[in-house]
Amino acid sequence: MNPVSGPVYVKHARPGDVLAVEILEFRPREWGWTALIPGFGLLADEFPEPWLRISRVEAERGRVIFAEGIELPYEPFPGTIGVAPAEPGPHSIVPPSRWGGNMDTKHLRAGTTLYLPVGVEGALFSVGDTHSAQGDGEVCGTAIETAMDISLRLSVRRDFRVDAPQYRIPPGSLPRAEGTGYHVSTGVAPDLMEATKQAVRATIERLGDSHGLSREEAYALCSVAVDLRIHEVVDAPNWVVGAFLPDDIFTRGGNG
């Protein structure tokens, strides 16, 4: 489910160093897939049946065709990127860790530099699980999963230290945040995961009512286009999570 290329041995990298990963370029295939996988995802108990959508990736036009009337911006990134853990033994590729891995962080796009702690001699860097588009949260468990070639530059840094992944995004890399309107559904609960589920359920309902999407298609669209944000975690006993549905993905008019 999370194929990677590697490990790459980085000369002179040793435990305690920082591996700087400059993300340079992506060259995708012309299609990608999104699936609901039984037993997997934020709302797995509510979606027990498998479901699959094949999307057309038009990188040269900067878009992904998710469905008729729904176009997503082409924003490629690797879902899985990291170095070997310091701890010996086998390690699952599914959960992320302080060494990176399956972080599904959509801001790791071309121009971003990722900083990873080095845990073993040579770092043993791997990357893969490339996506053409994804919302923050990847709530159904898959994005627009797309095979790609990726170009990176690796270097060893010893002028600072990190204990978990950090990254730097260049100026102008988030212009879309101000370029469209959003419909935001919130969840309010004493547990952040429950608040998140509430926000996603409300967005699924909104997509059904406003755009006629089935629950499965709406759930998948939440995964590939909706950004989750934590609004507050200080006003006990309840916390607030927002799900941001962008207007501009709908090409037949109307707001999200």
C-alpha positions in Angstrom: 0.0 0.0 0.0 2.9 2.4 0.5 5.6 1.4 -2.0 9.0 3.2 -1.6 12.3 3.3 -3.4 15.3 2.8 -1.3 17.1 2.6 1.0 19.7 5.1 -0.2 22.9 5.2 1.7 24.0 8.8 2.3 27.8 9.1 2.7 29.0 10.7 6.0 25.5 10.6 7.6 25.7 9.3 11.1 23.3 9.2 14.1 22.6 12.6 15.5 23.0 14.4 12.2 20.2 16.0 10.2 19.4 14.8 6.7 18.2 17.7 4.5 16.0 16.6 1.7 15.4 19.2 -1.0 12.3 18.2 -3.1 13.0 19.3 -6.7 10.7 17.8 -9.3 7.9 15.3 -10.0 7.1 13.5 -13.2 3.7 11.6 -12.9 1.8 9.0 -14.9 -1.5 10.2 -16.4 -3.8 8.6 -13.9 -4.3 8.0 -10.2 -6.6 6.1 -7.9 -8.6 6.7 -4.7 -10.2 3.9 -2.8 -12.3 3.2 0.3 -10.6 0.1 1.8 -12.7 -1.9 4.3 -11.3 -1.5 7.8 -9.2 1.5 7.0 -9.8 5.3 7.3 -11.2 7.8 9.7 -14.8 6.6 9.3 -14.0 2.9 8.6 -17.0 1.6 10.6 -19.4 3.7 8.5 -18.0 2.6 5.1 -17.6 -1.2 5.2 -17.7 -1.8 1.4 -14.8 -1.3 -1.0 -15.0 1.6 -3.5 -12.6 2.8 -6.3 -12.2 5.9 -8.3 -9.7 6.4 -11.2 -8.8 10.0 -11.8 -7.1 11.6 -14.8 -3.9 13.5 -14.0 -3.2 16.4 -16.3 0.0 17.7 -14.9 0.8 20.0 -17.8 -2.6 21.8 -17.1 -2.1 21.7 -13.4 -5.2 19.7 -12.6 -6.7 16.3 -11.7 -10.1 15.3 -13.0 -11.8 13.6 -10.1 -15.2 13.4 -11.6 -17.4 15.3 -14.1 -17.6 18.8 -12.7 -15.0 18.3 -10.1 -11.4 19.3 -10.8 -8.6 19.3 -8.2 -5.3 21.3 -8.4 -2.4 19.1 -9.3 -0.2 19.4 -6.2 2.2 16.4 -6.1 4.1 15.2 -3.1 5.5 11.9 -1.6 3.2 10.4 1.0 6.0 8.3 2.4 9.5 9.8 3.0 11.9 9.1 5.7 15.0 7.3 7.1 15.6 4.1 8.9 14.6 4.0 12.6 17.4 3.7 15.1 15.6 0.8 16.7 16.6 -2.7 15.3 14.0 -5.1 13.9 11.2 -4.9 11.3 9.0 -1.8 11.2 5.6 -1.4 9.6 5.5 1.1 6.7 2.0 2.3 7.6 2.4 4.5 10.7 4.7 7.5 10.6 7.3 8.0 13.3 9.9 10.6 14.4 12.1 9.2 11.5 9.5 10.3 8.9 7.8 7.5 6.9 4.1 7.6 6.0 3.5 11.2 7.0 1.1 12.1 4.2 2.0 15.8 4.5 0.8 17.6 1.4 3.1 20.6 1.8 6.2 18.4 1.0 6.0 19.7 -2.6 8.6 20.9 -5.0 10.6 23.7 -3.4 10.1 22.4 0.1 13.1 21.2 2.2 12.4 18.4 4.7 14.7 17.9 7.7 14.9 14.4 9.2 16.9 13.1 12.2 19.5 10.5 11.3 19.2 7.3 13.3 21.6 4.9 11.7 24.9 5.1 9.7 24.2 6.3 6.2 20.6 7.4 7.1 19.1 4.8 4.7 16.7 7.2 3.1 13.6 6.0 1.2 10.7 7.8 -0.6 7.6 6.8 -2.5 3.8 6.6 -2.1 3.4 9.6 -4.4 0.2 11.6 -4.6 -1.2 14.0 -7.2 -3.6 15.7 -4.8 -4.7 15.3 -1.2 -6.5 17.2 1.6 -4.9 17.7 4.9 -6.0 14.6 6.9 -6.4 12.1 4.0 -9.5 11.0 5.9 -10.5 8.0 3.8 -6.9 6.6 3.9 -6.0 7.3 0.3 -5.3 10.4 -1.8 -5.0 10.6 -5.6 -2.4 7.8 -5.5 -0.2 8.2 -8.6 3.0 6.6 -9.8 5.7 9.2 -10.3 9.4 9.8 -10.8 10.8 12.2 -8.2 14.0 14.2 -8.1 15.6 15.1 -4.7 18.8 16.5 -3.4 20.2 15.0 -0.1 22.7 16.7 2.2 24.0 16.2 5.7 23.6 19.1 8.2 25.4 19.3 11.6 24.7 23.0 12.4 21.3 22.2 14.1 19.4 19.3 15.5 15.9 17.9 15.0 14.2 15.1 17.0 11.3 14.7 14.6 10.6 15.8 11.0 10.6 19.5 10.3 10.2 21.3 7.0 10.5 24.7 5.4 8.2 25.8 2.6 9.2 28.6 0.2 7.4 32.0 -0.1 4.4 31.9 -2.2 3.8 28.2 -1.9 0.3 28.6 -0.3 -1.4 31.1 -2.6 -4.5 29.0 -3.0 -5.5 29.7 0.6 -6.5 33.2 -0.4 -7.6 32.4 -4.0 -11.0 30.7 -3.4 -13.9 30.6 -1.0 -14.5 27.8 1.4 -17.4 26.2 3.2 -16.2 25.1 6.6 -17.9 22.5 8.7 -16.8 22.1 12.3 -16.8 19.4 14.9 -16.9 20.2 18.6 -16.1 17.4 21.1 -14.0 16.6 24.2 -11.8 14.3 21.9 -10.0 15.6 18.9 -10.6 12.5 16.9 -14.4 12.7 17.6 -14.4 16.4 16.7 -12.6 15.5 13.4 -15.2 12.8 12.6 -18.0 15.2 13.2 -16.5 17.8 10.9 -16.0 15.2 8.1 -19.5 13.7 8.5 -20.9 17.2 8.2 -18.9 17.8 5.0 -20.1 14.5 3.5 -23.7 15.6 4.2 -23.0 19.0 2.7 -21.6 17.4 -0.5 -24.6 15.2 -0.8 -27.1 18.0 -0.3 -25.4 20.6 -2.4 -23.8 18.6 -5.1 -25.6 15.2 -5.2 -22.6 13.1 -4.4 -23.1 9.6 -3.0 -21.7 9.1 0.5 -18.8 7.1 -0.8 -17.8 9.7 -3.4 -18.2 12.5 -0.9 -16.0 10.7 1.7 -13.3 10.1 -1.0 -13.5 13.8 -2.1 -13.0 14.8 1.6 -9.8 12.8 1.5 -8.4 14.3 -1.6 -9.6 17.9 -1.4 -10.7 19.0 2.1 -8.2 20.4 4.6 -8.6 19.7 8.3 -7.5 22.3 10.8 -7.5 22.4 14.6 -9.2 25.6 15.6 -8.6 25.4 19.3 -7.4 23.0 22.0 -7.4 25.3 25.1 -11.1 25.8 26.0 -11.6 22.6 28.0 -13.5 20.4 28.0 -14.3 20.7 24.2 -12.0 21.2 21.2 -12.9 22.5 17.7 -11.8 21.0 14.3 -12.7 22.6 11.0 -13.0 20.9 7.6 -12.3 23.3 4.7 -14.1 22.5 1.5 -12.8 24.7 -1.4 -15.3 26.3 -3.8 -13.0 26.2 -6.8 -13.0 22.5 -7.3 -16.5 22.6 -8.6 -16.4 23.6 -12.3 -20.2 23.7 -12.9 -20.8 26.7 -10.7 -22.2 27.1 -7.2 -20.3 27.1 -3.9 -19.1 24.2 -1.8 
